[in-house]
């Protein structure tokens, strides 16, 4: 959708903050007021099926989660890989996030106590 906008208008947004605000308004999302439960639910729904999990695995692979981020002799390369890794880990954390009472809720469900 973003590429289509660039093609249609023939211009690349020069102000990233204004561009983010335009996207938020167009998509109906306010990034500063995104309830954590809605965020958690959206991430889980996004990565719920097998195809999406394969995509998540690829994102984690690209983020060097399964290998060291150190690049021998290149501190800038190490910093760059560490940034990629940080983003991949944030996505993984968002998919695995649980509510504050998550473990207790799971224990109750496991024991058959749904009340």
C-alpha positions, 0 to 999 in steps of 0.5 A: 500500500505504501509503495502504491502511494509513492507510485501514484504521487511520484514523491517520496515523503521527506518528513517521516514523522508527518508520514507516520501520522498520515499512515496512522490516520489513513489506517485508523491506528493511533500508535500512542494509544494502542492498548497492550491487550489489543497489541498482544491480540493482534500479534497473536492473530497475525502469527496464528496459522502455519504460513504466518509462523514460517514468516515469523521464523524467517524474520527471526532468521533475518534478525540473526536471532539464532546466531551471534550478531558479532561481526569480527573486525567491524564494529559498525557491522556488529551494531547494524546486526544488533539493531536487526536482532533487537527488532526481531526479538521485539516482534518475538516478545510481542507474539509471546507476551502474556497478561500480568495474570497469564500464568495464573489464568493458564493454570486455572484453564488447565485445571478445568476451572474456567470461572 
